[in-house]
Amino acid sequence: MGQPAGPDVAYPPRSPTTSTTCRAIATAVLSLRAMKFSIALILVLALVPTRVFASGGSRPDAAAIVAAALDKVNIFALPTFEMKANIGVENHGTMAEGRFALIWNGPDQWREEVVLPGYTEIQVGEKGVVFRKRTTEYIPLRIFQLHSTLGFGSGLWKVSFSRLGPGPTDTLKKVHERKVDGAEAQCVQIQSSTGHERDFCVDEATGIPIRTEPRDSRVAPIGTKMFPRSMKWVEEKKDLVDVEITELKTTLDVPASVFQPPKDAVPHAGCMNPAGGEKTHDVAPVYPLEDRLNRTEGAVSTYALLGTDGRPKEFLVVSGVSPGLNDASVTALRQWVYTPATCSGVPVEAETVLTINYSLR
């Protein structure tokens, strides 16, 4: 047991020599501890990767990560290339097979062709004008999903490589690492002006952006860029679009006549991969009472032409659920607002398909 503390307990006084010695020993111990802590801290910092990022706030390296990944996959920065692919799209429970071809000779001279049973689409780009000829006057849903799967085109697709990055009103937040579909990824958190947050993730093995919808695989180089050779659009574990690139090369050997617009093609102001088209305002649709009572659910996809004022128009439901939900979708879409699509800074009209999901759960 220790000695009881109290006024009647007398401790022997310390001599000056003893006090000085104790202080010296204590100082040495503290110095040794401080040195050990400093060494330990240096070792810890040395072991931490240079990709240790703040828990919030904009970071200069976040912008660099996004820019480098988008540049890596931007095959349209190449002077020329030719792409050929076998394609398949779901059609009433079976996969309709066809082909895709793109010949790129720069932004002022390109040709794109989609051929499927019962559907053909040819587009020729020429100095700010796109000549278009296709079987229908609108974009069928599966063709919209095909272009979204490819990740490029003259319209506003759901998942284009050029549109994966932040919009003009978005804010870059923290940078972190995680696994995406089993791949080690470096992710930048992006926050929209409305507060919605999403991750822009880069595959550390390939250096290109990771798209989870669609799914990309077999990434390989083309010139100084990288691009996937296999792409799939999957919904509810069901393949809707399948793209297998059979040829992707940087040399062209085609006659000039290939870039002649087809007969009866309709010209539109436009370009490959227009910028803009970010949603700035939306209105939630009103769930019709009859559909609520009947517990009708589903997704309504509507073709729309985004005007130069950023407002959708010329609506056509390309995949509906019920008359009530279809009408509710169009009524809501009329009130949505986007930044205008632009080509070289000039506003242009752009095609797209807008989807609204209805669920009572």
TIGU-438365 format. One record per residue: residue in three letters; x, y, z of N, C-alpha, C in turn. Coordinates in steps of 0.2 Angstrom, whole numbers. Each point is the difference from the previous one (the first is absolute). Layout:
N
[ala; [X; Y; Z]; [X; Y; Z]; [X; Y; Z]]
...
***
This chain:
361
[met; [4; -6; 0]; [-4; 6; 0]; [4; 6; 0]]
[gly; [-2; 6; -3]; [4; 6; 0]; [-1; 4; 6]]
[gln; [4; 5; 2]; [0; 4; 6]; [-6; 4; -1]]
[pro; [-4; 1; 6]; [-6; 4; 0]; [2; 7; -1]]
[ala; [-4; 4; -4]; [2; 7; -1]; [-3; 4; 5]]
[gly; [3; 5; 4]; [-3; 4; 5]; [5; 5; 3]]
[pro; [-2; 5; 4]; [5; 5; 2]; [5; -3; 5]]
[asp; [-2; -6; 3]; [5; -2; 5]; [5; -5; -3]]
[val; [1; -1; -6]; [5; -4; -4]; [5; 5; -2]]
[ala; [6; -2; 2]; [6; 4; -2]; [4; -4; -5]]
[tyr; [2; 3; -6]; [4; -4; -5]; [7; 3; 1]]
[pro; [5; -4; -1]; [7; 3; 1]; [1; 5; -6]]
[pro; [3; 5; 2]; [2; 6; -5]; [5; -3; -5]]
[arg; [-1; 3; -7]; [5; -2; -5]; [6; 5; 0]]
[ser; [6; -3; -1]; [6; 4; 0]; [0; 4; -7]]
[pro; [3; 6; -1]; [1; 3; -7]; [3; -5; -5]]
[thr; [5; -4; 2]; [3; -4; -5]; [-5; -5; -2]]
[thr; [-4; -3; 4]; [-5; -5; -2]; [-5; 3; -4]]
[ser; [-2; 6; 1]; [-5; 3; -4]; [2; 2; -7]]
[thr; [6; 2; 0]; [3; 2; -7]; [1; -6; -4]]
[thr; [2; -6; 3]; [1; -6; -3]; [-6; -3; -3]]
[cys; [-5; 1; 4]; [-7; -3; -2]; [-3; 4; -6]]
[arg; [1; 7; 1]; [-2; 4; -6]; [4; -2; -6]]
[ala; [6; -1; 0]; [4; -2; -6]; [-2; -6; -3]]
[ile; [-2; -5; 5]; [-2; -7; -3]; [-7; 1; -3]]
[ala; [-4; 4; 3]; [-7; 1; -3]; [0; 3; -7]]
[thr; [5; 5; 0]; [0; 4; -7]; [3; -5; -5]]
[ala; [5; -4; 2]; [3; -5; -5]; [-6; -5; -2]]
[val; [-4; -2; 4]; [-5; -5; -1]; [-5; 3; -5]]
[leu; [-2; 6; 2]; [-5; 4; -5]; [3; 1; -7]]
[ser; [6; 2; 0]; [3; 1; -6]; [1; -6; -4]]
[leu; [1; -6; 3]; [0; -6; -3]; [-6; -2; -3]]
[arg; [-6; 1; 4]; [-6; -2; -2]; [-3; 5; -6]]
[ala; [2; 6; 0]; [-1; 5; -5]; [3; -3; -7]]
[met; [6; -2; 1]; [4; -2; -6]; [-3; -6; -3]]
[lys; [-2; -5; 5]; [-3; -6; -3]; [-7; 1; -3]]
[phe; [-4; 5; 3]; [-6; 2; -3]; [1; 3; -7]]
[ser; [5; 4; -1]; [1; 4; -6]; [2; -6; -5]]
[ile; [5; -4; 2]; [2; -6; -5]; [-6; -4; -2]]
[ala; [-5; -1; 5]; [-6; -4; -2]; [-4; 3; -5]]
[leu; [-1; 7; 2]; [-4; 4; -5]; [2; 0; -7]]
[ile; [7; 1; 0]; [3; 0; -7]; [-1; -6; -4]]
[leu; [1; -6; 4]; [-1; -6; -3]; [-7; -1; -2]]
[val; [-5; 2; 4]; [-7; -1; -2]; [-2; 4; -6]]
[leu; [3; 7; 0]; [-1; 4; -6]; [3; -3; -7]]
[ala; [6; -3; 1]; [3; -3; -5]; [-4; -6; -3]]
[leu; [-3; -4; 4]; [-4; -5; -2]; [-7; 1; -3]]
[val; [-2; 6; 1]; [-7; 2; -2]; [1; 2; -8]]
[pro; [-4; -2; -4]; [1; 2; -7]; [-1; 7; -1]]
[thr; [2; 3; -6]; [-1; 7; -1]; [-7; 1; -2]]
[arg; [-4; -5; -1]; [-7; 1; -1]; [-4; 0; 6]]
[val; [2; 4; 6]; [-4; 1; 6]; [-3; 6; -1]]
[phe; [-7; 1; 0]; [-3; 6; -2]; [-5; 2; 6]]
[ala; [-2; 6; 0]; [-4; 3; 5]; [-7; -3; 0]]
[ser; [-3; 1; 6]; [-7; -3; 0]; [-5; 4; -3]]
[gly; [2; 6; -2]; [-5; 4; -3]; [3; 6; -4]]
[gly; [-3; 4; -4]; [2; 6; -3]; [4; -2; -6]]
[ser; [0; 5; -5]; [3; -1; -6]; [7; -1; 0]]
[arg; [3; -4; -4]; [7; -1; 0]; [3; 1; -7]]
[pro; [6; 3; -1]; [3; 0; -6]; [1; -6; -4]]
[asp; [2; -5; 4]; [1; -7; -3]; [-6; -3; -3]]
[ala; [-6; 1; 3]; [-6; -2; -2]; [-2; 1; -7]]
[ala; [1; 7; -2]; [-1; 2; -7]; [5; -4; -5]]
[ala; [6; 0; 3]; [5; -4; -4]; [-1; -7; -2]]
[ile; [-3; -3; 5]; [-2; -7; 0]; [-5; -1; -6]]
[val; [-6; 4; 1]; [-5; 0; -5]; [2; 1; -7]]
[ala; [4; 6; -1]; [3; 2; -6]; [4; -5; -4]]
[ala; [4; -4; 4]; [5; -5; -3]; [-4; -6; -2]]
[ala; [-5; -2; 4]; [-4; -6; -2]; [-4; 2; -6]]
[leu; [-3; 5; -1]; [-4; 2; -5]; [4; 1; -7]]
[asp; [6; 3; 1]; [5; 0; -6]; [2; -7; -2]]
[lys; [1; -4; 5]; [2; -7; -2]; [-4; -4; -4]]
[val; [-7; 1; 1]; [-5; -3; -4]; [-3; 4; -6]]
[asn; [3; 6; -1]; [-3; 4; -5]; [3; -2; -7]]
[ile; [-3; -5; -3]; [3; -2; -7]; [-1; 6; -5]]
[phe; [-5; 4; 1]; [-1; 5; -5]; [5; 6; 0]]
[ala; [5; -1; 4]; [6; 5; 0]; [5; -3; -5]]
[leu; [-1; -6; -2]; [4; -3; -5]; [-2; 3; -7]]
[pro; [5; 1; -4]; [-1; 3; -7]; [-5; -4; -4]]
[thr; [1; -6; 0]; [-4; -5; -4]; [0; -7; 4]]
[phe; [-6; -3; -1]; [0; -7; 2]; [-7; -3; -4]]
[glu; [0; -7; 0]; [-5; -3; -3]; [-2; -6; 5]]
[met; [-7; 0; 2]; [-2; -5; 4]; [-6; -4; -3]]
[lys; [1; -7; 1]; [-6; -4; -2]; [-2; -5; 5]]
[ala; [-6; -1; 1]; [-2; -4; 6]; [-6; -5; -2]]
[asn; [-1; -5; 3]; [-6; -4; -1]; [-4; 2; 6]]
[ile; [-7; 1; -1]; [-4; 2; 5]; [-6; -4; 1]]
[gly; [-3; 0; 5]; [-7; -4; 2]; [-4; 4; 4]]
[val; [-6; 1; -1]; [-5; 3; 4]; [-6; -4; 1]]
[glu; [-3; 0; 6]; [-5; -4; 2]; [-7; 2; -4]]
[asn; [-3; -4; -2]; [-6; 1; -4]; [-5; -5; 1]]
[his; [-5; 1; 4]; [-6; -5; 2]; [3; -6; 2]]
[gly; [5; 0; 5]; [2; -6; 3]; [6; -3; -3]]
[thr; [2; 2; -6]; [6; -3; -4]; [5; 6; -1]]
[met; [6; -2; -2]; [5; 5; -2]; [0; 0; -7]]
[ala; [-1; 6; -3]; [0; 2; -7]; [8; 2; -1]]
[glu; [3; -4; -5]; [7; 2; -1]; [1; 4; -6]]
[gly; [5; 4; 0]; [2; 5; -5]; [7; 2; 0]]
[arg; [1; 6; -3]; [7; 3; 0]; [0; 7; 1]]
[phe; [6; 2; 2]; [1; 8; 1]; [7; 1; -3]]
[ala; [0; 6; -3]; [6; 3; -3]; [1; 7; 1]]
[leu; [6; 2; 1]; [1; 8; 1]; [7; 1; -3]]
[ile; [0; 5; -5]; [6; 2; -3]; [1; 7; 2]]
[trp; [6; 2; 4]; [1; 6; 3]; [6; 3; -4]]
[asn; [-1; 6; -3]; [5; 4; -3]; [1; 7; 2]]
[gly; [-2; 0; 7]; [0; 7; 3]; [-7; 2; 1]]
[pro; [-1; 5; 4]; [-7; 3; 1]; [-4; 2; -6]]
[asp; [4; 2; -5]; [-4; 3; -6]; [-1; -6; -5]]
[gln; [2; -6; 1]; [-1; -5; -5]; [-1; -7; 3]]
[trp; [-6; -3; 1]; [0; -6; 3]; [-7; -3; -2]]
[arg; [0; -7; 0]; [-6; -4; -2]; [-1; -5; 5]]
[glu; [-7; -1; 2]; [-2; -5; 5]; [-6; -4; -3]]
[glu; [0; -6; 1]; [-5; -5; -3]; [-2; -5; 5]]
[val; [-7; -1; 1]; [-3; -5; 4]; [-4; -4; -5]]
[val; [1; -7; 0]; [-5; -4; -4]; [-2; -6; 4]]
[leu; [-7; 0; 1]; [-3; -6; 4]; [-6; -2; -4]]
[pro; [-3; -6; 1]; [-6; -2; -4]; [-5; 5; 1]]
[gly; [-3; 3; -5]; [-5; 4; 0]; [2; 8; 2]]
[tyr; [6; 1; 1]; [2; 7; 2]; [7; 1; -3]]
[thr; [1; 6; -3]; [6; 3; -3]; [1; 7; 2]]
[glu; [6; 2; 2]; [1; 7; 2]; [7; 2; -3]]
[ile; [0; 5; -4]; [6; 3; -3]; [1; 7; 2]]
[gln; [6; 2; 3]; [1; 7; 2]; [7; 2; -3]]
[val; [0; 6; -3]; [6; 3; -3]; [1; 6; 3]]
[gly; [6; 2; 3]; [2; 6; 3]; [4; 4; -5]]
[glu; [-2; 7; 0]; [4; 4; -5]; [0; 7; 3]]
[lys; [5; 3; 3]; [1; 7; 2]; [-6; 3; 3]]
[gly; [-2; -3; 6]; [-6; 2; 4]; [-7; -2; -2]]
[val; [0; -4; -5]; [-6; -3; -2]; [0; -8; 0]]
[val; [-6; -3; 2]; [0; -7; 0]; [-6; -2; -5]]
[phe; [2; -3; -5]; [-5; -3; -5]; [-3; -7; 3]]
[arg; [-6; 0; 1]; [-3; -7; 3]; [-5; -3; -5]]
[lys; [0; -6; 0]; [-5; -4; -4]; [-1; -7; 4]]
[arg; [-6; -1; 2]; [-1; -6; 4]; [-7; -2; -2]]
[thr; [-2; -6; 3]; [-6; -4; -2]; [-6; 4; 4]]
[thr; [1; 2; 6]; [-5; 4; 4]; [2; 7; 0]]
[glu; [-6; 4; 2]; [2; 7; 1]; [2; 2; 7]]
[tyr; [0; -5; 4]; [2; 1; 7]; [6; -5; 2]]
[ile; [2; 0; 6]; [5; -5; 2]; [-4; -5; 4]]
[pro; [0; -7; -2]; [-3; -5; 4]; [4; -1; 6]]
[leu; [-3; -2; 5]; [3; -1; 7]; [7; -4; -1]]
[arg; [-1; -6; -3]; [6; -4; -1]; [6; 3; -3]]
[ile; [-1; 4; -5]; [5; 4; -4]; [3; 5; 5]]
[phe; [-4; 3; 4]; [2; 5; 5]; [5; -3; 5]]
[gln; [-2; -6; 2]; [4; -4; 4]; [7; -3; -3]]
[leu; [-1; -1; -7]; [6; -2; -4]; [5; 6; 0]]
[his; [-2; 6; -1]; [4; 6; 0]; [3; 1; 7]]
[ser; [-4; -1; 5]; [2; 1; 7]; [6; -5; 1]]
[thr; [-1; -6; -2]; [5; -6; 1]; [6; 2; -3]]
[leu; [0; 2; -6]; [6; 2; -4]; [4; 6; 3]]
[gly; [-4; 4; 4]; [2; 6; 3]; [2; 6; -4]]
[phe; [-3; 1; -6]; [1; 6; -4]; [-5; 0; -5]]
[gly; [-1; 6; -3]; [-5; 1; -5]; [-2; 7; -1]]
[ser; [-4; 2; -5]; [-2; 6; -1]; [-6; 3; 4]]
[gly; [-3; -5; 5]; [-5; 2; 4]; [2; 1; 7]]
[leu; [-5; 0; 5]; [2; 0; 7]; [-2; -6; 3]]
[trp; [5; -5; 1]; [-1; -6; 2]; [0; -1; 7]]
[lys; [-2; -5; 3]; [-1; -1; 7]; [7; 0; 4]]
[val; [5; -4; -4]; [6; -1; 3]; [6; 1; -5]]
[ser; [1; 6; -2]; [6; 1; -5]; [6; 1; 4]]
[phe; [6; -2; -3]; [6; 1; 3]; [2; 7; 1]]
[ser; [-2; 4; -5]; [1; 7; 1]; [-4; 4; 5]]
[arg; [-5; -4; 2]; [-5; 4; 5]; [1; -3; 7]]
[leu; [5; -5; 1]; [0; -3; 7]; [3; 5; 5]]
[gly; [4; 5; -2]; [3; 5; 5]; [-5; 5; 2]]
[pro; [2; 4; 4]; [-4; 5; 3]; [-3; 5; -5]]
[gly; [-6; 3; 2]; [-3; 5; -4]; [2; 7; 2]]
[pro; [-1; 5; -4]; [2; 7; 2]; [-2; 2; 7]]
[thr; [-5; -3; 3]; [-3; 2; 6]; [2; -5; 6]]
[asp; [3; -5; -2]; [2; -5; 5]; [6; 2; 4]]
[thr; [1; -3; 6]; [6; 1; 4]; [3; -7; 1]]
[leu; [7; 1; 0]; [4; -6; 1]; [1; 0; 8]]
[lys; [-1; -6; 3]; [1; -1; 7]; [6; -4; 2]]
[lys; [-1; -5; 5]; [6; -4; 2]; [2; -5; -5]]
[val; [6; -2; 0]; [2; -6; -4]; [1; -6; 5]]
[his; [-2; -6; -3]; [1; -6; 5]; [1; -6; -5]]
[glu; [2; -5; 3]; [1; -6; -3]; [-5; -6; 2]]
[arg; [-2; -4; -5]; [-5; -5; 2]; [0; -5; -6]]
[lys; [-3; -6; 1]; [-1; -5; -6]; [-6; 1; -3]]
[val; [0; 0; -7]; [-6; 1; -4]; [0; -6; -5]]
[asp; [-5; -5; 1]; [0; -6; -3]; [6; -4; 0]]
[gly; [3; 0; 6]; [6; -4; 1]; [7; 4; -2]]
[ala; [-1; 5; -3]; [6; 4; -2]; [2; 5; 5]]
[glu; [7; 1; 1]; [2; 5; 4]; [-1; 7; -4]]
[ala; [-3; 5; 4]; [-2; 6; -4]; [2; 6; 5]]
[gln; [1; 5; -4]; [1; 7; 4]; [-6; 4; -2]]
[cys; [-4; 3; 5]; [-6; 3; -1]; [0; 7; 2]]
[val; [-3; 4; -4]; [-1; 7; 2]; [-8; 1; 1]]
[gln; [-1; 3; 6]; [-7; 1; 1]; [-2; 7; -3]]
[ile; [-6; 0; -4]; [-2; 5; -3]; [-7; 2; 2]]
[gln; [-1; 7; 2]; [-6; 2; 3]; [-3; 5; -5]]
[ser; [-7; -1; -2]; [-3; 4; -4]; [-3; 6; 4]]
[ser; [-2; 5; -4]; [-3; 6; 3]; [-6; -1; 4]]
[thr; [-4; -6; -1]; [-6; -2; 4]; [2; -4; 6]]
[gly; [7; -1; 1]; [2; -4; 6]; [1; -8; -2]]
[his; [-2; -2; -6]; [1; -7; -1]; [7; -2; -1]]
[glu; [2; -5; 3]; [7; -2; 0]; [1; -7; -4]]
[arg; [5; 0; -4]; [2; -6; -3]; [8; -1; -1]]
[asp; [2; -6; -1]; [7; -1; -1]; [2; -1; -7]]
[phe; [6; 3; -2]; [3; 0; -6]; [6; -5; 2]]
[cys; [0; -6; -3]; [5; -5; 2]; [5; -2; -6]]
[val; [6; 0; 2]; [5; -2; -5]; [3; -7; 1]]
[asp; [0; -4; -5]; [4; -7; 1]; [7; 1; 1]]
[glu; [3; -2; 5]; [7; 2; 1]; [5; -4; -4]]
[ala; [-3; -6; -3]; [4; -4; -5]; [0; 3; -7]]
[thr; [-5; 3; -2]; [-1; 2; -7]; [1; 8; 0]]
[gly; [-2; 4; 5]; [0; 7; 0]; [-6; 3; -3]]
[ile; [-5; -4; -2]; [-6; 3; -3]; [-6; 0; 5]]
[pro; [-5; 4; -2]; [-6; 0; 5]; [-4; -7; 0]]
[ile; [-3; -1; 6]; [-3; -6; 1]; [-8; 1; -1]]
[arg; [-3; -3; -5]; [-7; 0; -1]; [-3; -6; 3]]
[thr; [-5; 1; 5]; [-4; -6; 2]; [-6; -2; -4]]
[glu; [-2; 5; -3]; [-6; 0; -5]; [2; 4; -6]]
[pro; [2; -3; -6]; [1; -7; -1]; [6; -3; 3]]
[arg; [2; -6; -1]; [6; -3; 2]; [5; -1; -5]]
[asp; [6; 2; 1]; [5; 0; -5]; [5; -5; 2]]
[ser; [4; -3; -5]; [5; -5; 1]; [5; -1; -6]]
[arg; [5; -3; 1]; [5; -1; -5]; [3; 7; -2]]
[val; [2; 4; 4]; [3; 6; -2]; [6; -1; -3]]
[ala; [1; 4; -6]; [7; -1; -4]; [2; 7; -3]]
[pro; [6; 1; -1]; [2; 6; -3]; [-2; 1; -7]]
[ile; [-1; 6; -2]; [0; 2; -7]; [3; 7; -1]]
[gly; [6; 0; -3]; [4; 6; 0]; [3; 1; 7]]
[thr; [-1; 7; 2]; [2; 2; 7]; [-6; -1; 5]]
[lys; [-6; -3; -2]; [-6; 0; 4]; [-1; -7; 2]]
[met; [-5; -1; 4]; [-3; -7; 2]; [-7; 0; -1]]
[phe; [-3; -6; -2]; [-7; -1; -1]; [-2; -7; 1]]
[pro; [-6; -1; 3]; [-2; -7; 1]; [-2; -3; -7]]
[arg; [1; -7; 0]; [-2; -3; -6]; [-7; -4; 1]]
[ser; [-2; 0; 6]; [-6; -4; 1]; [-5; 4; 5]]
[met; [-6; 1; -2]; [-4; 5; 4]; [-7; -3; 0]]
[lys; [-4; 0; 6]; [-6; -3; 1]; [-5; 5; 3]]
[trp; [-6; 0; -2]; [-5; 4; 4]; [-5; -5; 3]]
[val; [0; 0; 7]; [-3; -6; 4]; [-5; 4; 5]]
[glu; [-6; -3; 0]; [-5; 3; 4]; [-4; -6; 3]]
[glu; [0; -1; 7]; [-3; -5; 4]; [2; -7; -3]]
[lys; [7; 0; 0]; [4; -6; -2]; [-2; -3; -7]]
[lys; [-2; 5; -4]; [-2; -2; -7]; [4; 4; -5]]
[asp; [3; -3; -5]; [4; 4; -5]; [-5; 3; -5]]
[leu; [1; 7; -1]; [-4; 3; -4]; [4; 3; -6]]
[val; [6; 1; 1]; [4; 2; -6]; [7; -3; 1]]
[asp; [3; -3; -5]; [6; -3; 0]; [5; 2; -6]]
[val; [6; 3; 2]; [4; 3; -6]; [7; -4; 1]]
[glu; [2; -3; -6]; [7; -3; 0]; [3; 4; -6]]
[ile; [5; 4; 2]; [4; 3; -5]; [5; -5; -3]]
[thr; [-1; 0; -7]; [5; -5; -4]; [6; 3; -3]]
[glu; [-1; 7; 0]; [6; 3; -4]; [0; 8; 3]]
[leu; [6; 2; 2]; [1; 7; 2]; [7; 2; -1]]
[lys; [1; 4; -5]; [7; 1; -3]; [0; 8; -1]]
[thr; [6; 2; 0]; [1; 8; -1]; [1; 2; -8]]
[thr; [1; -5; -4]; [1; 1; -7]; [-6; 0; -4]]
[leu; [-1; 4; -5]; [-6; 0; -4]; [2; -2; -7]]
[asp; [-4; -4; -3]; [1; -1; -7]; [-7; -1; -4]]
[val; [-3; 6; 0]; [-7; 0; -3]; [0; 6; -5]]
[pro; [-4; -1; -5]; [-1; 5; -5]; [-3; 6; 3]]
[ala; [1; 6; -3]; [-4; 6; 2]; [-7; 0; -1]]
[ser; [-2; -4; -4]; [-8; -1; -1]; [-3; -3; 6]]
[val; [3; -3; 4]; [-3; -3; 6]; [-3; 6; 4]]
[phe; [3; 6; 0]; [-2; 5; 4]; [-6; 4; -3]]
[gln; [-2; -2; -6]; [-6; 4; -3]; [-6; -2; 3]]
[pro; [-4; 5; 2]; [-7; -2; 4]; [-4; -4; -5]]
[pro; [-4; -5; 3]; [-4; -4; -4]; [-6; 4; -3]]
[lys; [-3; -3; -5]; [-5; 4; -3]; [-6; 0; 5]]
[asp; [-3; 6; 0]; [-6; 2; 4]; [2; 0; 7]]
[ala; [6; 1; 2]; [2; 1; 7]; [-2; 7; 2]]
[val; [-2; 1; 6]; [-3; 6; 2]; [6; 4; 4]]
[pro; [2; 6; -1]; [5; 3; 3]; [-2; 3; 7]]
[his; [4; 0; 5]; [-2; 3; 6]; [7; 3; 3]]
[ala; [-1; 6; 3]; [6; 3; 3]; [2; -5; 6]]
[gly; [7; -2; 0]; [2; -4; 6]; [7; -2; -1]]
[cys; [2; -5; 4]; [7; -3; 0]; [0; -6; 3]]
[met; [6; -3; 0]; [1; -6; 4]; [1; 2; 7]]
[asn; [-3; -3; 5]; [1; 1; 7]; [-1; 7; 2]]
[pro; [-6; 3; -1]; [-2; 7; 2]; [1; 1; 8]]
[ala; [2; 6; 2]; [1; 1; 7]; [-7; 3; 3]]
[gly; [0; 1; 6]; [-6; 2; 4]; [-5; -5; 1]]
[gly; [-6; 2; 0]; [-6; -5; 2]; [-1; -2; 7]]
[glu; [3; 4; 5]; [-1; -2; 7]; [-6; 3; 2]]
[lys; [-4; -5; 4]; [-7; 3; 3]; [1; 5; 5]]
[thr; [-3; 5; 0]; [0; 5; 5]; [-6; 1; 4]]
[his; [-6; -3; -3]; [-6; 1; 4]; [-5; -6; -3]]
[asp; [-3; -3; 5]; [-5; -5; -2]; [-6; 1; 5]]
[val; [-6; -3; -2]; [-6; -1; 4]; [-2; -7; 0]]
[ala; [-1; -2; 6]; [-2; -7; 1]; [-7; -1; -3]]
[pro; [-1; -6; -4]; [-7; -1; -3]; [-5; -2; 6]]
[val; [-6; 1; -2]; [-6; -1; 5]; [-2; -7; -2]]
[tyr; [0; -5; 5]; [-1; -7; -1]; [-8; 0; 0]]
[pro; [-3; -2; -6]; [-7; 0; -1]; [-3; -4; 5]]
[leu; [-6; 2; 3]; [-4; -4; 5]; [-2; -7; -2]]
[glu; [-2; -1; -6]; [-2; -6; -3]; [6; -5; 0]]
[asp; [6; 2; -2]; [6; -4; 0]; [2; -2; 7]]
[arg; [-1; 5; 5]; [2; -1; 7]; [-5; -6; 2]]
[leu; [-6; 1; -1]; [-5; -5; 3]; [1; -7; -4]]
[asn; [2; 0; -6]; [2; -6; -3]; [7; -3; 1]]
[arg; [4; 4; 4]; [7; -1; 1]; [4; -1; -6]]
[thr; [-1; 4; -5]; [3; 0; -6]; [7; 3; 0]]
[glu; [5; -4; -1]; [7; 3; 0]; [4; -2; -6]]
[gly; [6; 4; -1]; [4; -1; -6]; [4; 6; -2]]
[ala; [3; -1; -5]; [4; 6; -3]; [-3; 2; -7]]
[val; [-1; 7; 0]; [-2; 3; -6]; [6; 4; -4]]
[ser; [2; -2; -6]; [5; 3; -3]; [-3; 4; -6]]
[thr; [2; 6; -1]; [-3; 5; -4]; [6; 3; -5]]
[tyr; [-1; -1; -6]; [4; 4; -5]; [-1; 7; 1]]
[ala; [5; 4; 0]; [0; 7; 0]; [5; 4; -4]]
[leu; [-1; 6; -3]; [5; 4; -3]; [1; 6; 5]]
[leu; [6; 0; 2]; [2; 5; 4]; [1; 7; -4]]
[gly; [-4; 5; 1]; [1; 6; -3]; [6; 4; 1]]
[thr; [1; 5; -4]; [6; 4; 2]; [-1; 5; 6]]
[asp; [-6; 0; 3]; [-1; 3; 6]; [0; -4; 6]]
[gly; [2; -7; -1]; [1; -4; 5]; [-7; -4; 2]]
[arg; [-5; 1; -3]; [-6; -3; 1]; [-2; -5; -4]]
[pro; [-2; -6; 2]; [-2; -6; -4]; [-7; 2; -4]]
[lys; [0; -3; -6]; [-6; 0; -4]; [-1; -6; -4]]
[glu; [-5; 0; -4]; [-2; -5; -5]; [1; -7; 3]]
[phe; [-4; -1; 5]; [0; -6; 4]; [-4; -6; -3]]
[leu; [3; -5; 1]; [-3; -7; -3]; [2; -5; 5]]
[val; [-5; -3; 3]; [1; -6; 5]; [3; -6; -4]]
[val; [6; -2; 1]; [3; -6; -4]; [-1; -6; 4]]
[ser; [-1; 0; 7]; [-1; -6; 4]; [-5; 2; 6]]
[gly; [-6; -1; -1]; [-5; 2; 5]; [-2; -5; 5]]
[val; [-4; 2; 5]; [-3; -5; 5]; [-8; 0; -1]]
[ser; [-3; 6; 1]; [-7; 1; 0]; [-1; 7; -3]]
[pro; [-6; 1; -3]; [-2; 6; -2]; [1; 6; 5]]
[gly; [-2; -2; 7]; [1; 5; 5]; [7; 2; 1]]
[leu; [4; -5; 1]; [7; 1; 2]; [4; 3; -6]]
[asn; [-2; -2; -6]; [3; 3; -6]; [-2; 8; 0]]
[asp; [-6; 1; 1]; [-2; 8; -1]; [3; 3; 6]]
[ala; [1; -3; 6]; [3; 4; 6]; [7; 1; -2]]
[ser; [4; -4; -3]; [7; 1; -2]; [0; 6; -5]]
[val; [-3; 0; -5]; [0; 5; -5]; [-1; 7; 4]]
[thr; [-6; 0; 4]; [-1; 6; 3]; [5; 3; 5]]
[ala; [4; -5; 3]; [5; 2; 4]; [6; 2; -4]]
[leu; [2; -3; -5]; [6; 1; -4]; [-1; 7; -4]]
[arg; [-6; 2; -1]; [-1; 7; -3]; [3; 6; 4]]
[gln; [1; -2; 7]; [2; 5; 5]; [7; -1; 2]]
[trp; [3; -5; -3]; [7; -1; 1]; [5; 5; -4]]
[val; [6; 2; 3]; [4; 5; -3]; [7; -3; 0]]
[tyr; [4; 1; -5]; [7; -2; -1]; [4; 5; -2]]
[thr; [7; 0; 0]; [4; 4; -3]; [0; -2; -7]]
[pro; [0; 5; -5]; [-1; -2; -7]; [6; -5; -2]]
[ala; [-1; -4; -5]; [6; -4; -3]; [3; 5; -5]]
[thr; [7; -1; 0]; [4; 5; -4]; [5; -4; -4]]
[cys; [2; 3; -6]; [5; -2; -4]; [5; 6; -1]]
[ser; [6; -1; 2]; [5; 6; -1]; [-3; 6; 4]]
[gly; [-4; -1; 5]; [-3; 6; 4]; [-6; 3; -3]]
[val; [-3; -3; -6]; [-6; 2; -3]; [-6; -5; 2]]
[pro; [-5; 3; 3]; [-6; -4; 2]; [-3; -4; -6]]
[val; [-1; -6; 1]; [-3; -4; -6]; [-6; -4; 3]]
[glu; [-5; -2; -4]; [-5; -5; 3]; [3; -7; 0]]
[ala; [-2; -4; 5]; [3; -7; 1]; [-5; -5; 2]]
[glu; [0; -6; -3]; [-4; -5; 1]; [2; -4; 7]]
[thr; [-5; -2; 3]; [1; -4; 6]; [-6; -4; 2]]
[val; [1; -5; 5]; [-6; -3; 3]; [0; 1; 7]]
[leu; [-5; 2; 3]; [-1; 1; 7]; [-4; -5; 3]]
[thr; [2; -3; 6]; [-4; -5; 3]; [-2; 2; 7]]
[ile; [-6; -1; 2]; [-3; 1; 7]; [-2; -7; 3]]
[asn; [2; -2; 6]; [-2; -6; 3]; [-5; 1; 5]]
[tyr; [-5; -4; 0]; [-6; 0; 4]; [0; -6; 5]]
[ser; [0; 1; 6]; [0; -5; 5]; [-4; 2; 6]]
[leu; [-4; -5; 3]; [-4; 2; 6]; [3; -3; 6]]
[arg; [6; -3; -1]; [4; -3; 6]; [4; 5; 4]]
***
